[in-house]
Amino acid sequence: MTGVSIGQIVWLVAVSDQRYTTSANGKASGVLSVLVNGEGSVDARGVVMDGRLTPRFFTSKITDDEGNSELRMMFDDGVVKELTGPTPPPGSARLPVTDAHRRGVADPLSAMLMPAGNDALASANCNRVLPIFDGRRRYDLVLSFKRIDKVTIEQSFSGPVLVCGVVLQPIAGYRADSMLVKYVAGRRDMELWFAPIAGTSTVAPIRVSMPTLIGTLEIQADQFDAGALPPVTPSVLPK
């Protein structure tokens, strides 16, 4: 952000014909670690149905200045059947999450691994809505096609990628006066860049660009091994 590295993420993905697993862990670093003491990990696994990744289990473990928190969800055909984890305190100003908000959703990791059919760069792959529930917040990411671009990452990936515009639509679990809702929601200048995972009909994020109040936040892969080795290793880099 603004030319300064603020963190690093390691994201691993393994997709077979019938099942998938994915996990990510990261922490604040550099100048951000002076202001925020945060790190965490998330894991998801599920089945592959008609080319789509359908989650079954999702867990997250977060450590920050407020302490440790753990969350666990079980899915059944897009419906959250079991949820254990921290709950908002009584009198919280957060918009309530109802049972209806837990239907027709995916966890944040599974949602970002999108089915792409036989053509990973088809513009239609961008024209979709990603309904996401992370255990606390329910939101949609509304994608739209922007362009085809190219990414070159030394010794790991070089080729065309699909660039989607993305609009955040908060639905529930947020404070109505939160900065995220006021500033980020509804903006049309955010982008998600997707690259194909070799040997699958799935694409994965290789770059995220999001303007903020103090400068552009860019999360960009400095390694993307898609093939015999499944790890995807993004890190936050200056634009």
Helices and strands as residue ranges (DSSP letters): E 7-15, E 19-28, H 32-35, E 39-49, E 52-64, E 67-76, E 79-84, G 99-102, H 108-112, E 114-115, G 123-125, E 129-133, E 138-153, E 157-172, H 179-179, I 180-184, E 190-196, E 202-212, E 215-224, E 231-236
